[in-house]
């Protein structure tokens, strides 16, 4: 983890093209971000396919790890959405695994954290938002508009409540994406700054920030897992709102 | 006689199992809803509400050429929406019914 070479703590978030590509005037170059997305997908695929290769009745270590992740998400959906949520399992599972592996890959020194970019997380959040809204209208038809007027609202409060509920509903993709991106970016910037202290304070005092850095790396791994979990559980909560309308 | 007794005891067992299972399900639902991980969630929720409210008001103003009016009104809608989202987080999504029932049970 070197912060030297004249690079600031934010240099780790720079997107640099690895293979220039332009299609119809649009820049679709293969960047370091794309590389780590491909890497994350390959790792998830390798982990799950490799784990389930034997399909033993009594699972080995690898297979039981793969099964644990499956059961973790399956239980999350069952607890938060109920049995109607089971058909959305593949989507939520892929989303969770991708975000988790992207977050964890970011903890490898010299790597790139895909989820620290709000473009990426907002794409996920907005897709979830659109999907959940469509599901709500498909399941309830125009009755889904009742979602914006809580039960028991006095009639004279209704116009005010509808505006507030609509704004609260529209705020969901923003808070979902900003939460993940801000957490990842803040953590990684902090790590770089403190790593810079280790070099800057020299042999005499450098061990102090180094001890802190060690603790923070552990904490960042915890945050990486926690944020993937929060993202998945909030998708479940939103899905539950759309299916059951509270 | 023996058969009958066996049946009733089995039925009782079934009832007990079902009630225990439903209780467990309720508990797990409650704990997963109320255990909101991290205080970061609350701050981000408020920020997003204000952002979306103010942004909505600003674009409405741009469209209707009435610059400060909707911007100000929707800013406050945004604050209220952020507070509402935080309330929903804290209360668990189904909020009101559950909090009404709990005091009666206790």
Interface residues (C-beta under 8 A of the other chain):
Chain A: X76 X79 X80 X150 X151 X152 X163 X164 X165 X167 X168 X170 X171 X172 X174 X175 X178 X179 X182 X183 X226 X229 X230 X233 X237 X240 X241 X246
Chain B: X25 X28 X29 X32 X33 X37 X38 X40 X41 X44 X45 X47 X48 X49 X51 X52 X53 X56 X74 X77 X78 X80 X81 X82 X84 X85 X88 X93 X94 X95 X96
